[in-house]
Amino acid sequence: MPRSRDRSRSRRRPTYRRRPREFYTLWIAATTTYGVGDIVSTIAFLTYVPAIEEANPVVNAAIDAFGFAGLVALKIAVYLVMVWISVLGARDGDALLYYFPPLFLTVVGLALTANNIRLMWLA
């Protein structure tokens, strides 16, 4: 019996294996903005403008409990959950679950970094 051209999703290789450059590019952008950009700008903001506290209550609790290591740990936890969701989406052939996490983190990282820089500039 000949194989059909339309292979099932379960037999198809995950997107991150078929297009590894795309996968890494998406996650490097997310790491740069959400990971590095937001963490560095948050630490700088909280260090140089101590009169203003972190607005996010979850991040504020992590910083109060563990210092800046709590901020980094929280960011890493969120990042790993989003990578996990993206990998599951790639394995299932779900484009939304594959693309949404890194794009979402990139946009959020850009917005948070820009906001932190703006607040430092105004202070």
C-alpha positions in Angstrom: 0.0 0.0 0.0 1.6 3.3 -1.0 2.2 6.1 1.5 0.1 9.1 1.0 1.8 12.5 0.6 -0.2 13.9 3.5 1.5 12.3 6.5 -0.2 12.3 9.9 0.9 14.8 12.5 2.1 12.0 14.7 4.6 10.8 12.1 5.8 14.3 11.2 9.0 15.5 12.8 8.5 18.4 15.2 8.9 21.9 13.8 11.9 22.6 16.0 13.7 19.6 14.2 12.6 20.6 10.7 13.4 24.3 11.1 16.0 24.6 14.0 17.2 28.0 12.9 13.7 29.4 13.2 13.3 27.8 16.7 16.6 29.2 18.0 15.9 32.6 16.5 12.5 32.8 18.2 13.9 31.8 21.5 17.1 34.0 21.3 14.8 37.0 20.7 12.7 36.0 23.8 15.8 35.4 25.9 17.3 38.8 24.8 14.2 40.8 25.6 12.3 39.0 28.4 15.4 37.4 30.0 18.3 39.8 29.7 16.5 43.1 28.9 13.8 43.0 31.5 16.0 41.5 34.2 18.9 44.0 33.7 16.6 47.0 33.4 14.5 45.9 36.5 17.6 45.4 38.6 19.0 48.8 37.4 15.7 50.5 38.0 15.3 49.1 41.5 18.9 49.8 42.4 19.1 53.4 41.1 15.5 54.5 41.8 14.8 53.0 45.3 11.9 55.3 46.0 9.8 53.3 43.5 9.0 49.6 44.1 8.3 46.8 41.6 4.7 47.0 40.5 4.1 43.3 39.9 3.2 41.7 43.2 4.5 38.3 42.3 7.9 39.7 41.3 7.9 42.0 44.3 7.3 39.0 46.6 10.1 37.0 44.9 12.5 40.0 45.3 11.5 40.6 48.9 12.0 36.9 49.8 15.1 36.1 47.8 16.5 39.4 46.5 17.4 39.7 42.8 18.0 35.9 42.7 14.3 35.5 43.3 13.6 37.7 40.2 16.0 35.7 38.1 14.5 32.4 39.3 11.0 33.5 38.6 11.9 34.6 35.1 13.7 31.3 34.4 10.7 29.4 35.7 8.3 31.3 33.4 10.8 30.9 30.5 11.1 27.1 30.9 7.3 26.7 31.1 6.9 28.7 27.9 9.7 26.6 26.1 7.8 23.5 27.3 4.5 24.7 25.8 6.3 25.6 22.5 7.9 22.2 22.3 4.6 20.5 22.9 3.0 22.6 20.2 5.8 21.7 17.8 5.3 18.0 18.6 1.6 18.2 18.1 1.8 20.3 15.0 0.0 23.1 16.6 1.4 26.3 15.2 -0.3 28.6 17.7 1.3 26.8 20.7 4.6 26.6 18.9 4.9 30.3 17.9 2.9 32.1 20.7 5.3 31.5 23.7 8.5 33.0 22.2 6.6 35.8 20.4 4.7 36.6 23.6 7.8 36.7 25.7 9.6 38.9 23.1 6.8 41.4 23.0 6.3 41.4 26.8 10.1 41.7 27.3 10.3 44.7 24.9 7.4 46.4 26.7 8.8 45.8 30.2 12.3 46.8 29.3 11.1 50.0 27.5 8.9 50.8 30.5 11.7 50.3 33.0 14.0 52.5 30.9 11.3 55.2 30.6 10.8 55.2 34.4 14.5 55.5 35.0 14.7 58.3 32.6 11.9 60.2 34.3 13.3 59.6 37.8 
